[in-house]
Amino acid sequence: MTFGLSLAPQHRVYAGFAIYSFGMGNIFPRLPDIKHAMGIEDGTLGLSLIGTPIGTLTALTLAAPILERVGFRRALLGLVPLLSVAYAIAVHAPGPLALFLMLIPVGLMIGSVEIILNVEADRTEFLLKRRIMNRAHSFWSIGFFGAGLFGAALGHLGISPQLHLAIVVPMVATGIALFLGGYEPAPSRFAGNDETAPKLARPTLPILVLVAVTLSAMLMEGASIDWSAIYMRTVFDAGPFVAGFTVALFAFSQASTRFFADSFVERHSPSGVARVLLATMAVGVLLVFFSPAPLLSMLGFALLGIGSSAIFPLAISAAAQRTDRSAAINVAALSQIAFVAFLLGPPLLGFVSDHWGIRSAFGIGIPFIVLSLLTAGSLGRRAASPVAPAAGEALARAHEA
């Protein structure tokens, strides 16, 4: 039995990404308030936030076969509302150690939902015979943009993070019931193929080169999500609304770029597109690092959103097209290392902030951008066909036992 709105398969995928990111994104505009309430420094907060990546990496490695047994429909409809509940509980943590422990189950849910939604986007892409992956991730950014605005507004009104995150729970539950109540998983693009990949895929030299392409984007995206609100509060003594709006601005610029990226990549060289995005990211980092005024910093975060938008999907397509090994193994090898940078890098930047200032936590991105520019040619001159094995299905198959 299904319920909710009747939507096309791709629209359900878009809704899933948006609702999921809204549920997970509301905590980030409130991190300055959580940090202040605990009376801790950036490095200590960063250590607390590592609970999420530990859970996420565990789920990305182990959860795929469990999710297949439970069923994607049942898992998705249950996990997204539970994720918002877990966040609402975590913000009641009395100290950094408790926050770390309470964020581990949050990470387990995030990793599981990531597998489901990326597999669905990939399978739907194959079903429709056209690209939707970047557009699907644009809706993730749209949901995060909404979370940033909502968090900024409630922070400005003086509503506590605890009440704020509690309000999010029924909003997410309603959204899931309305837009995903009729969700049925798309058929696998690998039906009848028994090929599997190891849980830990060994990276080859070409895959390590692709990792180098993605490092700057993964690091700067994570840093902007985790630290942009704290940056605005620390550097410019901005109020809760401006700090939260900066998170939303980053997400909005990223969403806008991702929304149009698929058609743009089809008309241009992937390596050329990547170089333009990396150059844009470099300008954004320099603005954030040297900015004397809040508006310039906000422009810098907007450019960081544009620059980080499509680098990882381009690298995934390049890995999937390689013929030295199966696409599942190559995609898994790239994803496992890149996700470590995305998930663990930003929390560890808290130590950079403690020792050299929060501007330096962003300035450290410059050498990584240079590395990405030097290796961007590995993305190739021709876009991948949407019929080729792509990120979601290959990543999930790579983690199947």
Secondary structure, DSSP 8 states (H G I E B T S, - for coil): ---S----HHHHHHHHHHHHHHHHHTTGGGHHHHHHHHT--HHHHHHHHTHHHHHHHHHHHHHHHHHHHH-HHHHHHHHHHHHHHHHHHHTT-SSHHHHHHHHHHHHHHHHHHHHHHHHHHHHHHHHHTS--HHHHHHHHHHHHHHHHHHHHHHHHTT--HHHHHHHHHHHHHHHHHHHHTT------TTTT------SS----HHHHHHHHHHHHHHHHHHHHHHHHHHHHHHHH---HHHHHHHHHHHHHHHHHHHHHHHHHHHHS-HHHHHHHHHHHHHHHHHHHHH-SSHHHHHHHHHHHHHHTSSHHHHHHHHHHH-SSS-HHHHHHHHHHHHHHHHHHHHHHHHHHHHHH-HHHHHHTHHHHHHHHHHHGGGG-SS---TTS--HHHHHHHHT--
